[in-house]
Amino acid sequence: MNENLSALESRVQGLIDDRLFAAYWDAVTHYETKDLVLIFNAEEQLDPVTAAQRVDLLEAPGIPEALQTTLQKPASEAAKVLHGSDAFFWLVAIFPDEEMACVAVNAKPMALGGGA
């Protein structure tokens, strides 16, 4: 595996935590859909996570073509599905060094009241 890709994957994996899943579930309630994209902008100090409906984001001006191509399908169709998963979303991570990644995330609760 390419060393840069591995480092980027590690950076993205470091963003996936209970706080991110809480933001996802808040967005599900707000938008009344699970077809969402979470955007983590590491340059934002106060609140680095924003959410958007995937279909709305696809129609937004200025979205890079590669990102549009990736987001054509819901995350539930793109990710390797875990048995019993109930959270599927795209995560777009934007880092201060101008690196960006887009990954499909899916998870299931580990325990009642616990994390994903």
Number of C-alpha atoms within 10 A of each C-alpha: 5 7 8 9 11 11 11 17 14 11 14 20 12 9 14 13 11 12 11 19 20 13 15 24 15 13 21 18 11 10 14 11 12 20 20 24 28 24 18 22 17 16 12 12 8 7 10 15 19 15 22 18 18 22 15 10 17 19 10 9 7 9 11 9 10 9 15 16 10 16 21 12 14 19 25 19 10 18 15 11 16 11 8 10 13 14 20 24 25 26 24 21 21 19 17 10 8 6 9 15 16 19 19 19 21 21 17 15 13 9 8 6 7 8 14 18
